[in-house]
Amino acid sequence: MLPCETLTALRSPLSQGECLGREEFEARYAAMPPGTKAELLEGVVWMASPAGFEHSLAHSEIVGWLVVYAAATSAVDVQTKISTRLGLTNEVQPDAILRLETGFGGKSRVAADGYLDGPPELVVEVAATTSSYDSGPKFRLYEQAGVAESIVWEVSNQQLSWFALREGKYIPLLPDAAGVIASQVFPGLWLNGSALVAGRLQQVMLTLQQGLASPAYAAFGTALERISKGEKSC
């Protein structure tokens, strides 16, 4: 039998559009050069282009917003570009996710190999050169896999959309009179989308702090604390 190092070297590189099972995809992905980004959608390989300035900036800004929320909230985990298994023929790397930990009602779990199994509660995709992909097949995959909420920020046309799953279909969450969109899954996760798109981060964080001061967020924190203590909610 050939040693593992030799077997790895013999694996052919991944290529855009080829059809693979998830196990073969993972094995060949592990042999790719560092920095490679590939995803598997319905058994088809998708290769991503290197991220440019606009994508990187938008990604950093929206991840910062999520990190502040996660830092204030127990049992909530934020990750970026984590390999996420959504069935036997799908493995994606969302730009960011926000998830409830498994013991607190979350639908995903961290596998022994560090990958994520199952749908996180919220995914974020920053679409620059991949707009048709992120708002097309990948968007439909999240819908079918049961991801409760999905945010798509199309950098090229400065449009940010937030969707919530209702009876198996995504419907848009609309801003209120003040321009604020509120998560239905994570109470207190408020976003001023127009401020984020315009780069007004101070306003973005001010809106989030208002959400964290809301009665709904306080009730959410109390519920999480009860779960951590093994108490049942009424």
JOSULMO-V733348 format. One record per pair of residues at least 12 apart in sequence whose C-alpha atoms are under 7 Angstrom apart, sorted by the first residue. I is the first residue (numbers start at 1). J is the second residue. D is the distance in Angstrom with one decimal. If there is no record, write none. Layout:
BEGIN
[[I | J | D] [I | J | D]]
END
This chain:
BEGIN
[[8 | 31 | 5.9] [11 | 28 | 6.1] [13 | 28 | 6.6] [13 | 32 | 6.4] [14 | 28 | 6.6] [14 | 29 | 6.8] [15 | 45 | 6.8] [16 | 45 | 5.4] [16 | 46 | 5.2] [16 | 47 | 5.4] [17 | 44 | 5.6] [17 | 45 | 5.1] [17 | 46 | 6.2] [18 | 44 | 5.7] [18 | 45 | 5.5] [19 | 43 | 5.4] [19 | 44 | 4.6] [19 | 45 | 6.4] [20 | 43 | 5.3] [20 | 44 | 6.3] [21 | 43 | 5.9] [21 | 89 | 6.0] [22 | 88 | 6.0] [22 | 89 | 5.5] [22 | 90 | 6.9] [39 | 91 | 5.8] [39 | 92 | 4.8] [39 | 93 | 6.7] [40 | 89 | 6.8] [40 | 90 | 5.0] [40 | 91 | 4.9] [40 | 92 | 6.1] [41 | 89 | 6.5] [41 | 90 | 4.8] [41 | 91 | 6.6] [42 | 89 | 5.0] [42 | 90 | 5.5] [43 | 89 | 4.6] [43 | 90 | 6.4] [55 | 126 | 6.5] [55 | 128 | 5.8] [58 | 126 | 7.0] [59 | 126 | 6.3] [63 | 96 | 6.7] [65 | 205 | 6.9] [66 | 78 | 6.8] [69 | 189 | 6.8] [75 | 100 | 5.9] [75 | 101 | 5.4] [75 | 104 | 6.8] [76 | 98 | 6.9] [76 | 99 | 5.7] [76 | 100 | 4.7] [76 | 101 | 6.0] [77 | 98 | 5.7] [77 | 99 | 5.3] [77 | 100 | 6.3] [77 | 101 | 6.8] [78 | 97 | 5.7] [78 | 98 | 4.6] [78 | 99 | 6.5] [79 | 96 | 5.6] [79 | 97 | 5.4] [79 | 98 | 6.7] [80 | 94 | 6.9] [80 | 95 | 5.4] [80 | 96 | 4.2] [80 | 97 | 6.4] [81 | 93 | 4.6] [81 | 94 | 5.1] [81 | 95 | 4.9] [81 | 96 | 5.9] [82 | 94 | 6.8] [82 | 115 | 6.7] [83 | 115 | 5.4] [83 | 116 | 6.2] [84 | 115 | 6.0] [84 | 116 | 4.6] [84 | 117 | 5.9] [85 | 116 | 6.0] [85 | 117 | 4.9] [85 | 118 | 6.0] [86 | 117 | 6.7] [86 | 118 | 5.4] [86 | 119 | 6.5] [86 | 145 | 6.4] [94 | 123 | 6.4] [94 | 124 | 6.3] [94 | 125 | 6.0] [95 | 124 | 5.8] [95 | 125 | 5.2] [95 | 126 | 6.5] [96 | 123 | 5.9] [96 | 124 | 5.0] [96 | 125 | 6.9] [97 | 120 | 6.6] [97 | 122 | 5.5] [97 | 123 | 4.4] [97 | 124 | 6.1] [98 | 120 | 6.6] [98 | 121 | 6.3] [98 | 122 | 5.1] [98 | 123 | 6.5] [99 | 120 | 5.0] [99 | 121 | 5.0] [99 | 122 | 6.4] [100 | 121 | 6.9] [104 | 227 | 6.6] [107 | 119 | 5.9] [107 | 120 | 6.3] [108 | 120 | 5.4] [119 | 145 | 6.5] [119 | 146 | 6.3] [119 | 147 | 5.2] [120 | 147 | 6.0] [121 | 147 | 5.5] [121 | 148 | 5.1] [121 | 149 | 6.2] [122 | 147 | 6.4] [122 | 148 | 6.1] [122 | 149 | 4.7] [122 | 150 | 5.6] [123 | 149 | 6.6] [123 | 150 | 5.0] [123 | 151 | 6.3] [124 | 150 | 5.9] [124 | 151 | 4.7] [124 | 152 | 6.0] [125 | 151 | 6.2] [125 | 152 | 5.0] [125 | 153 | 6.3] [126 | 152 | 6.0] [126 | 153 | 4.8] [126 | 154 | 6.2] [126 | 155 | 6.9] [127 | 152 | 7.0] [127 | 153 | 5.9] [127 | 154 | 4.7] [127 | 155 | 5.9] [128 | 154 | 6.1] [128 | 155 | 5.2] [128 | 156 | 5.8] [131 | 154 | 6.2] [135 | 152 | 6.9] [143 | 165 | 7.0] [143 | 168 | 6.8] [143 | 169 | 6.3] [143 | 170 | 6.4] [144 | 168 | 7.0] [148 | 164 | 5.8] [148 | 165 | 5.1] [149 | 163 | 5.5] [149 | 164 | 4.5] [149 | 165 | 6.1] [150 | 162 | 5.8] [150 | 163 | 5.2] [150 | 164 | 6.6] [151 | 163 | 6.3] [158 | 197 | 6.1] [160 | 193 | 6.5] [179 | 192 | 5.8] [180 | 192 | 4.7] [180 | 193 | 7.0] [187 | 216 | 5.8] [187 | 217 | 4.9] [187 | 220 | 6.5] [188 | 211 | 4.0] [188 | 212 | 4.8] [188 | 214 | 6.4] [188 | 216 | 6.6] [188 | 217 | 4.8] [189 | 208 | 6.3] [189 | 211 | 6.0] [190 | 207 | 6.3] [190 | 208 | 5.1] [190 | 211 | 5.4] [191 | 204 | 6.4] [191 | 207 | 6.4] [191 | 208 | 6.3] [192 | 204 | 5.7] [192 | 207 | 6.5]]
END
